Amino acid sequence: MQRMHIVGILSAAPEKDNAQRLAIAERLLAREATPLQHNGFFVGRPTTRVHADDAWVLKLREEHHFGSRELALAWANKRLEAERRYGVHHPARTWLVVETPRGWAAANLAPRLAPLHMHDWAADAAPAERLADIVRLYLRFWRAHGQRLDEGLSNFGLDAAGRLFYLDDDFFPADEHRSFVAMLGQWLRLFGRDWLGEAEARLLGKAVREALRDARPIELRLVVEALRELFLPAFAERQRQALLAALTVKEDAFQGLDWHQPVGVIADIHGNLAALEVALNVLTMHGVRQFLCLGDVVGYGPHPRACIARVRELGMPCIMGNHDYYVAHGAPARVAMSRTARRAAEWTRAQLSENDLEWLAGLPLKHEGEVQGRRVLALHGAPVDRTYFNAYVYEQTWERNLDWMREHGVWLCLHGHSHLQGGYWEDEDGSRGRAFGEAGLSFAGRAHLLLNPGAVGQPRDGRPGAQAAIVTPEGMRWLCLEYDLAAVARDIRAQGLPPELAERLLQGR
């Protein structure tokens, strides 16, 4: 008989239950180990040894061997405490330690549940509700603990009452919902030809939206964007669209942009009304009748309300920037900002009305269009970043972003965020180049273009002024315009904003 010791039961059951669990564990360990099989009843890593009967499953974690019982108990007790907090396993799940020829090992004992990869979906009266339960459990765990569960159906099981529990031992770092959306896509592939139709997809979408109702708005947007980009077979396209319809709060209002005509592109206004006005005036003088803002309407500058009002007055399509997000939601939420930027953002938030904040919060993460059959993408930060507003395009990252554009069939990507006017490209022969401090760039012979119009309100290339650009199907023209920098610097100081913001404005840094 192997020596073993019960560490505890998740439900904190009475001490008398320990003797019962110990007897069950001894009985199971006396049986032959059950082989693990792909798509079988038990799946998992080879280092896990499974002993089971019709009612119970014992998993011996052979990768966790310890030189003493005390070390094994300490490790298993930490797992027990964590899983009590997590609340995703069956309450009867029990942790114990077992002496083996290699030393003391951790093990867990749990009721044998029916794993969902072997579930009879055709006989289930409400199969979509089963999947919705997974969505709720998964996202509830993510919201509470910032981690994710293993997404495979084999990792979820039902008890006799139909209650859902997590079967796996492992937890994983959050990944901006990429794995979660991949799980949704796998369900559409598995069941989309059978019982998972548009109504069931809408039910799943509703479950996702309700589970993320009180989460930061960026979370739902990340799910939507990943779902749009997910590769799916043609037969699952109706279900994808039904899911998106249930998830999407509002579609971006970019349908009026005609990329076959000149577009005035601006970015990083940063609450600088004087710079915004001169940029709009000069663009209009050049015959521009449609505009696009690549984000960061606010932050740093002293005129946030006036800049929002001007952009809204023109009905200008506008993408969300990192400062817009921070100001709208009052929390960083993966937005990397310096202490000075945070101080300015907090001051800005205090100046805005609820309507202003609501408008900022509703800005879309990106815009997609087409010119002469070629895909155009507009965003604030970098295309490789799924938030679209945190990562930078600069010397260390531009080639990776061009690689992404090639892989995704994007011809032109317009971005801001770096406050550097210029950009990078790949020619049709595969050669690559860059242009900064230039008056313009021809699109002839370019396979992929990654371009920044410059910063309206706070350039950082050493050229003080208001920067903007004009995009046509033939090329891009960059502008750097003079205005009364000293007056804006005085306004920055007068409002009590960090004085270094005034100095940077005057220096173009």
C-alpha positions in Angstrom: 0.0 0.0 0.0 1.4 3.4 -1.0 1.7 6.1 1.6 -0.4 9.1 0.9 -1.8 12.1 2.7 -5.0 14.2 1.9 -4.2 17.9 1.6 -7.8 19.1 1.3 -11.1 19.2 -0.5 -12.1 22.2 -2.5 -15.4 22.5 -0.8 -13.7 22.5 2.6 -15.6 19.4 3.5 -15.7 17.9 7.1 -12.6 16.1 8.3 -14.4 12.8 8.2 -14.6 13.0 4.4 -10.8 12.8 4.2 -10.8 9.2 5.2 -13.4 8.4 2.5 -11.2 10.1 -0.1 -8.1 8.4 1.1 -9.9 5.0 0.7 -11.0 5.9 -2.9 -7.5 7.0 -3.8 -6.0 3.8 -2.5 -8.5 1.8 -4.4 -7.8 3.6 -7.7 -4.0 3.4 -7.3 -4.3 -0.3 -7.0 -5.8 -0.4 -10.5 -3.9 -0.3 -13.7 -3.3 3.2 -15.1 -5.7 4.2 -17.8 -4.0 5.1 -21.1 -4.4 8.6 -22.4 -5.7 8.8 -26.0 -6.2 11.6 -28.4 -10.0 12.1 -28.6 -10.4 9.4 -26.0 -12.2 9.7 -22.6 -8.9 10.8 -21.0 -6.6 13.2 -22.8 -3.6 15.1 -21.4 0.1 15.3 -21.1 2.2 12.0 -20.9 3.5 13.0 -17.4 0.1 12.7 -15.9 -0.9 9.2 -14.8 -4.6 8.5 -14.7 -6.3 5.9 -12.5 -10.1 5.8 -12.8 -13.3 3.8 -12.2 -16.9 4.5 -13.1 -17.2 7.2 -10.4 -13.8 8.7 -9.7 -10.7 9.9 -11.5 -7.2 10.2 -9.8 -4.6 12.2 -11.7 -1.0 11.7 -10.5 1.2 14.6 -11.6 4.5 12.7 -12.2 6.3 15.9 -13.4 5.9 17.2 -9.8 8.1 15.0 -7.6 9.5 16.2 -4.4 12.3 15.0 -2.1 10.1 15.1 1.0 6.5 14.9 2.0 6.6 18.4 3.4 7.6 20.0 0.1 4.9 18.0 -1.7 2.3 19.1 0.8 3.4 22.8 0.5 3.1 22.7 -3.3 -0.3 20.9 -3.3 -1.7 23.2 -0.6 -0.9 26.2 -2.8 -2.8 24.6 -5.6 -5.7 23.8 -3.3 -5.9 27.4 -2.1 -5.7 28.7 -5.6 -8.4 26.4 -6.9 -10.7 27.4 -4.1 -10.4 31.0 -5.2 -10.9 30.1 -8.9 -14.1 28.2 -8.3 -14.1 26.4 -11.7 -13.6 22.8 -10.6 -16.1 20.3 -9.0 -16.4 21.1 -5.3 -15.5 17.5 -4.4 -12.1 17.8 -6.1 -9.4 16.8 -3.6 -5.7 17.3 -3.6 -3.4 14.8 -2.0 0.3 13.7 -2.0 1.5 10.2 -2.8 4.8 8.5 -2.1 6.2 6.9 -5.3 9.6 5.2 -6.0 10.8 8.6 -7.3 9.7 10.5 -4.2 6.5 12.3 -3.1 4.2 13.4 -5.9 1.1 15.6 -6.0 -2.2 14.2 -7.2 -5.8 15.2 -7.4 -9.0 13.2 -7.1 -12.3 14.2 -8.6 -15.7 12.8 -9.6 -15.7 11.3 -13.1 -17.6 13.8 -15.3 -18.6 13.4 -19.0 -16.1 15.4 -21.0 -17.7 17.6 -23.7 -15.6 16.4 -26.6 -17.5 13.1 -26.2 -20.9 14.6 -25.5 -23.8 13.4 -27.6 -24.7 16.8 -29.1 -27.4 15.4 -31.4 -29.3 14.1 -28.3 -28.9 17.3 -26.4 -32.1 19.4 -26.2 -30.2 22.7 -25.9 -26.7 22.2 -27.2 -25.9 25.9 -27.8 -26.7 26.5 -24.1 -23.9 24.0 -23.2 -21.5 26.1 -25.3 -22.8 29.3 -23.8 -22.1 27.9 -20.3 -18.5 27.4 -21.4 -18.4 31.0 -22.5 -19.7 32.2 -19.2 -17.4 30.0 -17.1 -14.3 31.0 -19.3 -14.9 34.7 -19.3 -16.0 34.8 -15.6 -12.6 33.2 -14.7 -10.7 35.6 -17.0 -12.4 38.6 -15.5 -11.8 37.5 -11.9 -8.2 36.2 -12.3 -6.7 37.6 -15.5 -5.9 34.1 -16.8 -7.5 31.8 -19.3 -8.7 28.2 -19.1 -7.6 25.6 -21.7 -10.1 26.0 -24.5 -10.5 22.4 -25.7 -13.9 20.7 -25.2 -12.1 17.8 -23.5 -11.3 20.2 -20.6 -14.9 20.8 -19.7 -17.3 18.2 -18.2 -20.9 17.8 -17.0 -22.0 16.2 -13.8 -25.3 14.2 -13.6 -27.2 17.4 -13.0 -25.9 19.0 -16.1 -23.6 21.4 -14.2 -20.4 22.5 -16.0 -17.0 22.2 -14.5 -13.4 22.6 -15.6 -11.5 19.3 -15.8 -7.9 20.4 -16.5 -5.2 21.2 -14.0 -3.6 24.0 -15.9 -4.2 27.7 -16.4 -2.7 30.0 -19.0 -1.7 33.7 -19.4 -4.3 36.0 -21.0 -3.7 36.6 -24.7 -6.1 39.4 -25.6 -8.8 36.8 -26.3 -7.0 35.2 -29.3 -7.4 31.7 -27.9 -11.0 32.4 -26.9 -12.0 33.4 -30.4 -10.1 30.4 -31.8 -12.4 28.3 -29.6 -15.5 30.0 -31.0 -14.2 29.3 -34.5 -13.5 25.7 -33.7 -17.2 25.3 -32.6 -18.4 26.8 -35.8 -16.3 24.3 -37.8 -17.3 21.4 -35.7 -21.0 22.0 -35.5 -21.8 24.6 -38.3 -22.9 21.9 -40.7 -25.1 20.3 -38.1 -27.1 22.1 -35.4 -25.2 25.3 -34.8 -27.0 27.7 -37.0 -27.5 31.5 -37.0 -29.9 31.5 -34.0 -27.4 29.4 -32.0 -24.5 31.7 -33.0 -26.5 34.7 -31.8 -27.1 33.0 -28.5 -23.3 32.6 -28.2 -22.8 36.2 -29.1 -25.2 37.3 -26.5 -23.5 35.2 -23.9 -20.1 36.8 -24.8 -21.5 40.3 -24.7 -23.3 39.8 -21.3 -20.1 38.2 -19.8 -18.1 41.3 -20.9 -20.8 43.8 -20.1 -18.9 45.4 -17.2 -15.5 44.8 -18.6 -13.5 47.6 -20.3 -15.0 48.2 -23.8 -11.7 47.3 -25.5 -12.2 43.7 -24.5 -15.4 43.2 -26.5 -13.8 45.1 -29.4 -10.8 42.7 -29.3 -13.1 39.8 -29.6 -15.0 41.4 -32.5 -11.8 42.2 -34.4 -10.3 38.7 -33.9 -13.6 37.1 -35.0 -13.6 39.2 -38.2 -10.1 38.1 -39.0 -10.6 34.4 -38.1 -10.2 31.9 -41.0 -13.4 29.9 -41.4 -14.8 27.6 -44.1 -17.5 29.1 -46.3 -20.3 27.0 -44.6 -19.7 28.9 -41.3 -19.8 32.4 -42.7 -23.5 32.9 -41.9 -22.8 31.9 -38.3 -19.8 34.3 -38.0 -22.0 37.2 -39.2 -24.7 36.3 -36.7 -22.1 36.2 -33.9 -20.8 39.6 -35.0 -24.3 41.0 -35.1 -24.9 40.0 -31.5 -21.5 41.4 -30.4 -21.2 44.6 -32.2 -22.4 47.7 -30.4 -22.2 50.0 -33.4 -20.5 49.9 -36.8 -17.9 52.5 -37.6 -19.2 55.3 -39.7 -16.6 55.3 -42.4 -18.8 54.5 -45.4 -18.6 58.0 -46.7 -14.8 58.0 -47.4 -14.0 57.7 -51.0 -10.4 56.6 -51.3 -10.4 57.3 -55.0 -10.5 61.0 -54.2 -8.1 63.1 -52.0 -8.4 62.4 -48.3 -6.9 64.8 -45.8 -5.3 62.6 -43.1 -4.4 64.0 -39.6 -3.3 62.3 -36.4 -2.4 63.2 -32.8 -4.2 66.5 -32.5 -3.6 66.3 -28.7 -5.9 69.1 -27.6 -4.2 71.7 -29.8 -6.9 73.8 -31.4 -4.7 76.3 -33.2 -2.7 73.5 -34.9 -5.9 71.7 -35.8 -7.5 74.8 -37.4 -4.4 75.6 -39.5 -4.2 72.0 -40.7 -7.9 71.9 -41.7 -7.7 75.3 -43.4 -4.6 74.4 -45.5 -6.0 71.0 -46.4 -9.2 72.7 -47.6 -7.2 75.2 -49.6 -5.6 72.2 -51.4 -9.1 71.0 -52.5 -9.6 68.3 -49.8 -13.3 67.7 -49.0 -13.0 64.6 -46.8 -10.9 64.0 -43.7 -9.8 61.1 -41.6 -8.3 61.4 -38.0 -6.0 58.6 -36.9 -6.7 59.2 -33.2 -5.5 61.0 -30.1 -7.8 64.0 -30.4 -7.0 64.7 -26.8 -4.1 64.5 -24.3 -1.2 66.9 -23.7 -2.9 70.0 -25.1 -5.0 72.7 -23.4 -8.1 72.7 -25.7 -9.6 69.2 -25.5 -13.3 70.2 -25.6 -12.8 72.5 -28.5 -10.9 69.9 -30.5 -13.5 67.3 -30.0 -16.2 69.8 -30.9 -14.4 70.7 -34.2 -13.9 67.1 -35.2 -17.5 66.3 -34.5 -18.8 69.4 -36.2 -17.1 68.3 -39.5 -18.5 64.7 -39.1 -14.9 63.6 -39.5 -14.3 59.9 -39.2 -12.0 59.3 -36.2 -10.2 56.3 -34.9 -9.4 55.7 -31.2 -5.9 56.5 -29.9 -4.3 55.5 -26.7 -4.9 58.9 -25.1 -8.5 58.9 -26.2 -9.0 55.5 -24.6 -7.3 56.5 -21.3 -9.3 59.7 -21.0 -12.6 58.1 -21.9 -12.3 55.3 -19.4 -10.2 56.8 -16.7 -7.9 53.8 -16.4 -4.8 52.7 -18.3 -6.1 49.2 -19.4 -2.9 48.1 -21.1 -2.2 51.7 -22.3 1.4 52.4 -21.8 1.8 56.1 -20.8 4.5 58.2 -19.1 3.8 60.0 -15.8 3.5 63.3 -17.7 1.1 61.9 -20.2 -1.0 60.4 -17.4 -1.1 63.8 -15.6 -2.3 65.5 -18.8 -4.8 62.8 -19.5 -6.3 63.1 -16.0 -6.5 66.9 -16.3 -8.2 66.4 -19.7 -10.8 64.0 -18.4 -11.8 66.5 -15.8 -12.4 69.1 -18.5 -14.8 67.0 -20.6 -18.5 66.6 -20.5 -20.2 63.2 -20.2 -21.1 63.5 -23.9 -17.5 64.1 -24.8 -16.4 61.1 -22.9 -19.1 58.9 -24.4 -18.0 60.1 -27.9 -14.4 59.2 -27.2 -15.3 55.8 -25.7 -17.3 55.0 -28.9 -14.5 55.6 -31.4 -13.7 52.6 -33.5 -10.3 50.9 -33.3 -9.6 50.9 -37.1 -11.0 51.6 -40.5 -10.8 49.5 -43.6 -11.3 50.7 -47.2 -10.4 50.0 -50.7 -8.8 51.9 -53.6 -8.6 50.4 -57.1 -9.1 47.0 -55.6 -6.3 47.3 -53.0 -6.9 47.1 -49.3 -6.5 50.2 -47.1 -6.2 50.0 -43.4 -6.2 53.0 -41.0 -5.4 52.8 -37.3 -3.6 54.7 -34.5 -0.7 52.5 -33.5 0.6 49.5 -35.4 -1.1 46.7 -37.4 0.6 43.9 -35.5 -1.0 45.1 -32.3 -4.5 43.8 -31.7 -5.5 46.8 -29.7 -4.4 48.9 -32.7 -3.4 51.8 -30.5 -0.6 50.7 -28.1 2.3 49.5 -30.3 4.6 51.9 -32.3 5.8 51.7 -35.8 9.5 52.7 -35.6 12.9 51.4 -36.6 12.7 48.3 -34.5 9.3 47.2 -35.7 8.6 48.6 -39.2 9.7 45.4 -41.0 7.6 43.2 -38.8 4.6 45.4 -39.6 5.3 45.3 -43.3 5.5 41.5 -43.0 2.1 41.6 -41.4 0.7 43.7 -44.2 2.0 41.3 -46.8 0.5 38.3 -44.9 -2.9 40.1 -44.6 -3.0 41.6 -48.1 -2.9 45.2 -47.0 -1.6 47.7 -49.6 -1.7 50.9 -47.6 -1.7 51.3 -43.8 -2.1 54.8 -42.3 -1.1 55.2 -38.7 -0.2 57.8 -36.1 1.1 57.4 -32.5 4.8 57.9 -33.2 4.5 61.6 -34.0 7.0 61.1 -36.8 6.0 62.2 -40.3 7.0 59.8 -43.0 7.0 56.0 -43.4 8.2 52.8 -44.9 7.3 50.7 -47.9 8.0 47.5 -49.8 8.2 47.6 -53.6 6.8 45.0 -55.9 10.3 43.5 -56.4 10.5 42.9 -52.6 13.0 45.7 -51.8 12.2 48.0 -48.9 12.7 51.7 -48.2 11.8 54.6 -45.9 11.1 58.3 -46.3 11.2 60.9 -43.5 11.4 64.7 -43.9 10.2 64.4 -47.5 7.5 66.5 -49.3 5.8 63.5 -50.7 5.9 59.9 -51.9 4.7 58.2 -55.1 2.7 55.0 -54.8 3.8 53.7 -58.2 5.4 50.3 -57.9 4.7 50.0 -54.2 3.4 46.7 -53.0 2.9 47.8 -49.3 3.0 51.2 -47.7 3.1 52.0 -44.0 2.8 55.8 -43.6 2.3 58.4 -40.9 0.8 61.9 -41.7 2.7 63.4 -38.8 1.3 64.9 -35.6 -1.0 67.9 -35.8 -0.6 69.0 -32.2 2.9 67.8 -31.1 5.4 66.7 -33.7 8.5 64.9 -32.5 10.8 65.1 -35.5 12.4 68.4 -34.5 10.1 70.4 -36.8 7.7 72.5 -34.8 4.4 73.1 -36.5 1.1 71.4 -37.5 1.7 68.3 -39.6 -0.9 66.6 -41.9 -1.0 64.8 -45.2 -3.1 64.4 -48.4 -3.6 60.9 -49.7 -4.6 60.2 -53.3 -4.5 56.9 -55.3 -1.2 58.2 -56.8 0.6 59.1 -53.7 1.0 61.0 -50.4 1.8 64.6 -49.8 3.1 65.7 -46.4 2.6 69.1 -45.0 4.3 71.0 -42.1 2.5 74.2 -41.3 3.4 77.3 -39.2 1.0 78.6 -36.5 1.3 80.6 -33.2 3.2 78.0 -31.1 4.0 80.5 -28.3 0.3 81.2 -27.7 -0.5 77.5 -27.3 2.5 77.1 -25.0 1.1 79.9 -22.9 -2.2 78.2 -22.7 -0.5 74.9 -21.6 1.2 76.8 -18.7 -2.0 78.7 -17.8 -4.0 75.6 -17.4 -1.5 74.1 -15.0 -0.4 71.3 -17.3 3.1 70.0 -17.0 5.4 72.8 -18.2 7.6 70.3 -20.1 4.7 69.9 -22.6 5.0 73.5 -23.6 8.8 73.2 -24.1 8.4 70.1 -26.2 5.8 71.8 -28.3 8.2 74.7 -29.0 11.1 72.3 -29.8 9.1 69.8 -31.9 10.2 67.1 -29.6 
